[in-house]
């Protein structure tokens, strides 16, 4: 760098030796903390914060047994819970109406759930899923009926593998097929109000927090809202992450001091550590959140090269083993 005195901008990681080298090699250049690394460092701090509140995840996704199918006189539905068509329709109806209630348009719901627009229209126009039921299978008894309480109990204990549960009830006398068991359990996985078998991992929740709310799939958005509602610290974390994301994408570096002050006001040690690092390199970080320079494209190329190299090594090992 010292041999090229015309350097005006140095875009770099925030490691101290990068700052020192740039200062020696190009003392008059503006040093810019790269936005790719800023966002990655924030993600690492967010994951540590979520890990500290793992108990909140367990509380938000507390396991509870699914309620037995309501009697006909209670629900007014001619279709029994556990019927493949009925449960699938109920799950789709609940998902569509949950997204519509959250403010999504029908076109947006179509994209989120991967349905045709006509299907979304039918589900949205139906006040109850029972309005869509057609056929002649009302209240038909199935081979699975006697084993449903057992499935409820095992689901509540955390066993959510349909194949495993099918194998278990076969030892108790069930003579039906695997497909019926899988279809009966499917609504528990897809319905926004279905009980979760186990809480999501801190990395999964961190991924939800780092994703823009408008691009987060509907089912994951509902799960994230459940987590944030049960943990004020994670709710504050999500607000700070989104505010930082707005600064980063809209180049609002002048908002950084206010953002740091807001973070300091909350009990988030992992985010405080991240803020301490920003303050040690404040000029470069402010420049990174203000100026258009970024090495994100370069980082993308580097990542592609690494993946390509790993694939080549895997192919060579495969050929060698043969």
C-alpha positions as CSV (number, residue, x, y, z in Angstrom):
1,X,0.0,0.0,0.0
2,X,2.9,2.4,0.8
3,X,4.0,1.9,-2.8
4,X,0.7,3.2,-4.1
5,X,0.2,6.7,-2.6
6,X,-3.0,7.3,-4.5
7,X,-5.1,5.0,-2.3
8,X,-8.1,7.1,-0.9
9,X,-10.3,4.4,0.7
10,X,-9.4,1.2,2.6
11,X,-12.4,-1.1,3.1
12,X,-11.4,-3.6,5.8
13,X,-12.4,-6.0,8.6
14,X,-12.3,-4.6,12.1
15,X,-9.4,-6.7,13.4
16,X,-6.8,-4.3,15.0
17,X,-3.9,-5.5,12.7
18,X,-5.9,-4.5,9.6
19,X,-6.5,-1.0,11.0
20,X,-2.8,-0.7,12.0
21,X,-1.6,-1.9,8.6
22,X,-3.9,0.4,6.7
23,X,-2.8,3.3,8.9
24,X,0.9,2.7,8.2
25,X,0.5,1.9,4.5
26,X,-2.1,4.6,3.6
27,X,-2.1,7.1,6.4
28,X,-4.3,9.6,4.5
29,X,-6.9,7.1,3.3
30,X,-10.4,6.9,4.8
31,X,-10.8,3.5,6.6
32,X,-14.2,1.9,6.2
33,X,-15.4,-1.0,8.3
34,X,-16.9,-3.5,5.9
35,X,-20.7,-3.9,6.2
36,X,-20.4,-7.7,5.5
37,X,-18.3,-8.2,8.7
38,X,-20.4,-5.7,10.7
39,X,-23.5,-7.7,10.0
40,X,-21.8,-11.0,10.6
41,X,-20.4,-9.8,14.0
42,X,-23.8,-8.6,15.0
43,X,-25.2,-12.0,14.1
44,X,-22.6,-13.8,16.3
45,X,-23.5,-11.5,19.2
46,X,-27.2,-12.0,18.7
47,X,-26.7,-15.8,18.7
48,X,-24.8,-15.6,22.1
49,X,-27.7,-13.5,23.4
50,X,-30.3,-16.0,22.3
51,X,-28.3,-18.8,23.9
52,X,-28.3,-17.0,27.2
53,X,-32.1,-17.0,27.1
54,X,-32.5,-20.6,26.0
55,X,-35.0,-21.1,28.9
56,X,-37.3,-18.6,27.2
57,X,-37.4,-20.7,24.1
58,X,-38.4,-23.8,26.2
59,X,-41.1,-21.7,27.9
60,X,-42.5,-20.3,24.6
61,X,-42.6,-23.8,23.1
62,X,-43.8,-25.7,26.1
63,X,-44.9,-29.2,25.1
64,X,-48.5,-30.0,25.6
65,X,-50.6,-32.9,24.3
66,X,-53.0,-32.1,21.5
67,X,-56.6,-32.0,22.6
68,X,-58.8,-35.0,21.7
69,X,-61.1,-34.5,18.7
70,X,-64.2,-32.6,19.8
71,X,-67.5,-34.3,19.7
72,X,-69.9,-33.6,16.9
73,X,-72.3,-31.7,19.1
74,X,-69.5,-29.5,20.3
75,X,-67.9,-28.6,17.0
76,X,-70.8,-28.8,14.7
77,X,-68.5,-30.3,12.1
78,X,-69.5,-33.4,10.1
79,X,-65.8,-34.2,9.5
80,X,-63.8,-36.0,12.2
81,X,-60.5,-34.8,13.3
82,X,-57.9,-37.1,11.9
83,X,-59.5,-37.3,8.5
84,X,-56.8,-36.5,5.9
85,X,-58.8,-34.0,3.8
86,X,-60.5,-32.4,6.8
87,X,-57.3,-31.8,8.8
88,X,-55.4,-30.6,5.8
89,X,-58.1,-28.1,5.0
90,X,-58.3,-26.9,8.6
91,X,-54.5,-26.3,8.7
92,X,-54.6,-24.4,5.4
93,X,-57.6,-22.3,6.4
94,X,-55.8,-21.4,9.7
95,X,-52.6,-20.5,8.0
96,X,-54.3,-18.3,5.4
97,X,-56.5,-16.4,7.9
98,X,-53.5,-15.9,10.3
99,X,-51.5,-14.2,7.5
100,X,-54.5,-12.1,6.4
101,X,-55.1,-11.0,10.0
102,X,-51.4,-10.0,10.2
103,X,-52.0,-7.6,7.3
104,X,-50.9,-9.6,4.3
105,X,-52.6,-9.3,1.0
106,X,-54.0,-12.4,-0.8
107,X,-51.2,-12.2,-3.3
108,X,-48.7,-12.1,-0.5
109,X,-50.4,-15.1,1.2
110,X,-50.2,-17.0,-2.2
111,X,-46.4,-16.4,-2.3
112,X,-45.8,-17.2,1.4
113,X,-47.7,-20.5,1.3
114,X,-47.0,-21.6,-2.3
115,X,-50.7,-22.0,-3.1
116,X,-52.6,-21.0,-6.2
117,X,-54.4,-17.7,-6.0
118,X,-57.8,-19.5,-6.5
119,X,-57.0,-21.7,-3.5
120,X,-56.2,-18.7,-1.4
121,X,-59.5,-17.0,-2.5
122,X,-61.5,-20.1,-1.5
123,X,-59.9,-20.4,1.9
124,X,-60.1,-16.6,2.6
125,X,-63.7,-16.4,1.6
126,X,-64.7,-19.3,3.9
127,X,-65.6,-18.2,7.4
128,X,-65.0,-21.7,8.7
129,X,-63.0,-24.6,7.2
130,X,-66.2,-26.7,7.5
131,X,-67.7,-24.6,4.8
132,X,-65.3,-26.1,2.3
133,X,-65.9,-29.8,3.3
134,X,-67.5,-31.9,0.6
135,X,-67.8,-35.6,0.4
136,X,-69.3,-38.7,2.0
137,X,-66.8,-39.6,4.7
138,X,-68.6,-37.9,7.6
139,X,-67.9,-39.6,11.0
140,X,-66.5,-42.7,9.4
141,X,-64.6,-44.9,11.9
142,X,-60.9,-45.6,11.1
143,X,-58.4,-48.1,12.3
144,X,-56.5,-45.4,13.9
145,X,-59.2,-44.1,16.3
146,X,-58.3,-46.4,19.2
147,X,-54.6,-45.4,19.0
148,X,-55.0,-41.6,18.9
149,X,-54.8,-41.1,22.6
150,X,-51.5,-43.0,22.6
151,X,-50.2,-40.8,19.7
152,X,-51.2,-37.7,21.7
153,X,-49.3,-38.9,24.7
154,X,-46.1,-39.7,22.7
155,X,-46.2,-36.4,20.9
156,X,-46.4,-34.6,24.2
157,X,-43.3,-36.5,25.3
158,X,-41.4,-35.2,22.3
159,X,-41.6,-38.1,19.9
160,X,-42.7,-36.5,16.6
161,X,-41.4,-39.0,14.1
162,X,-44.4,-40.5,12.3
163,X,-42.5,-43.6,11.2
164,X,-41.4,-44.4,14.8
165,X,-44.9,-43.8,16.2
166,X,-46.4,-46.1,13.5
167,X,-43.9,-48.9,14.4
168,X,-44.9,-48.4,18.1
169,X,-48.6,-48.7,17.6
170,X,-48.2,-51.7,15.4
171,X,-46.8,-53.5,18.4
172,X,-50.1,-52.6,20.2
173,X,-52.3,-54.1,17.5
174,X,-52.6,-51.4,14.9
175,X,-53.1,-52.9,11.4
176,X,-53.3,-49.8,9.3
177,X,-50.7,-48.2,7.1
178,X,-48.0,-45.6,7.8
179,X,-49.8,-43.0,5.6
180,X,-52.8,-42.7,7.9
181,X,-50.5,-42.0,10.9
182,X,-48.5,-39.4,9.0
183,X,-51.7,-37.7,7.8
184,X,-53.1,-37.6,11.3
185,X,-49.9,-36.0,12.7
186,X,-49.4,-33.5,9.9
187,X,-51.7,-30.7,11.2
188,X,-49.6,-30.6,14.4
189,X,-46.6,-29.6,12.3
190,X,-48.3,-27.2,9.9
191,X,-51.0,-25.4,11.9
192,X,-49.8,-22.0,13.4
193,X,-51.5,-23.0,16.7
194,X,-50.2,-26.5,16.8
195,X,-48.1,-27.6,19.8
196,X,-44.4,-27.7,19.0
197,X,-42.5,-30.9,19.9
198,X,-39.4,-29.2,21.0
199,X,-38.1,-25.6,21.1
200,X,-36.1,-24.2,18.2
201,X,-32.3,-24.0,18.6
202,X,-30.7,-20.6,19.4
203,X,-29.2,-20.6,15.9
204,X,-32.6,-21.0,14.3
205,X,-34.1,-18.2,16.4
206,X,-31.2,-16.0,15.6
207,X,-31.7,-16.6,11.9
208,X,-35.4,-15.5,12.3
209,X,-34.3,-12.3,14.0
210,X,-31.6,-11.5,11.4
211,X,-34.2,-12.0,8.6
212,X,-36.2,-9.1,7.4
213,X,-39.8,-9.6,8.7
214,X,-41.3,-9.1,5.3
215,X,-39.3,-12.0,3.8
216,X,-39.7,-14.4,6.8
217,X,-42.2,-17.2,6.0
218,X,-45.5,-16.9,7.7
219,X,-45.1,-20.0,10.0
220,X,-41.6,-18.9,11.1
221,X,-42.9,-15.4,11.8
222,X,-45.6,-16.7,14.1
223,X,-43.0,-18.8,16.0
224,X,-40.7,-15.8,16.3
225,X,-43.6,-13.6,17.6
226,X,-44.3,-16.3,20.2
227,X,-40.7,-16.3,21.4
228,X,-40.5,-12.5,21.5
229,X,-43.8,-12.2,23.4
230,X,-42.4,-14.5,26.1
231,X,-39.0,-12.9,26.6
232,X,-38.5,-9.1,26.9
233,X,-34.8,-9.4,26.4
234,X,-35.1,-11.2,23.1
235,X,-37.8,-8.7,22.0
236,X,-35.3,-5.9,22.7
237,X,-32.6,-7.8,20.9
238,X,-34.9,-8.1,17.8
239,X,-35.6,-4.4,17.9
240,X,-31.9,-3.5,18.1
241,X,-31.0,-5.9,15.3
242,X,-33.7,-4.5,13.0
243,X,-32.6,-0.9,13.8
244,X,-29.0,-1.7,13.0
245,X,-30.1,-3.5,9.8
246,X,-31.9,-0.3,8.7
247,X,-28.9,1.8,9.4
248,X,-26.7,-0.6,7.4
249,X,-28.9,-0.9,4.4
250,X,-30.0,2.8,4.2
251,X,-26.5,4.2,5.1
252,X,-27.7,6.1,8.2
253,X,-24.4,6.2,10.1
254,X,-25.4,9.4,11.9
255,X,-27.9,7.2,13.9
256,X,-25.1,5.1,15.3
257,X,-24.6,7.0,18.6
258,X,-28.3,6.9,19.3
259,X,-28.4,3.2,18.6
260,X,-25.5,2.5,20.9
261,X,-27.2,4.4,23.7
262,X,-30.4,2.4,23.2
263,X,-28.5,-0.9,23.4
264,X,-26.7,0.2,26.6
265,X,-30.1,0.8,28.2
266,X,-31.1,-2.9,27.9
267,X,-29.7,-5.9,29.8
268,X,-28.0,-7.5,26.8
269,X,-24.4,-8.3,27.8
270,X,-23.5,-10.0,24.4
271,X,-24.7,-6.9,22.5
272,X,-22.8,-4.7,24.9
273,X,-19.6,-6.5,24.0
274,X,-20.4,-5.9,20.3
275,X,-21.0,-2.2,21.0
276,X,-17.6,-2.0,22.9
277,X,-15.9,-3.3,19.7
278,X,-17.7,-0.7,17.6
279,X,-16.7,2.1,19.9
280,X,-13.0,1.1,19.7
281,X,-13.2,1.5,15.9
282,X,-15.9,4.1,15.8
283,X,-14.6,6.3,12.9
284,X,-14.3,3.3,10.5
285,X,-17.7,1.8,11.6
286,X,-19.4,5.2,11.1
287,X,-17.8,5.4,7.7
288,X,-19.0,1.9,6.9
289,X,-22.6,2.8,7.8
290,X,-22.4,6.1,5.8
291,X,-20.2,5.6,2.7
292,X,-21.1,3.4,-0.2
293,X,-17.9,1.4,-0.1
294,X,-18.2,-2.3,0.9
295,X,-16.3,-5.5,0.1
296,X,-19.4,-7.7,0.3
297,X,-19.0,-8.7,-3.4
298,X,-15.4,-9.8,-2.8
299,X,-16.5,-11.8,0.3
300,X,-19.1,-13.5,-1.9
301,X,-16.5,-14.5,-4.5
302,X,-14.2,-15.8,-1.7
303,X,-17.0,-17.9,-0.3
304,X,-17.8,-19.3,-3.7
305,X,-14.1,-20.2,-4.2
306,X,-14.0,-22.0,-0.8
307,X,-17.1,-24.0,-1.6
308,X,-15.8,-24.9,-5.1
309,X,-12.5,-26.0,-3.5
310,X,-14.4,-28.2,-0.9
311,X,-16.5,-29.8,-3.7
312,X,-13.3,-30.6,-5.7
313,X,-11.7,-32.2,-2.7
314,X,-14.9,-34.3,-2.0
315,X,-14.8,-35.5,-5.7
316,X,-11.1,-36.4,-5.5
317,X,-11.7,-38.3,-2.3
318,X,-14.6,-40.2,-3.9
319,X,-12.5,-41.1,-6.9
320,X,-9.6,-42.1,-4.8
321,X,-11.8,-44.4,-2.6
322,X,-13.0,-46.1,-5.7
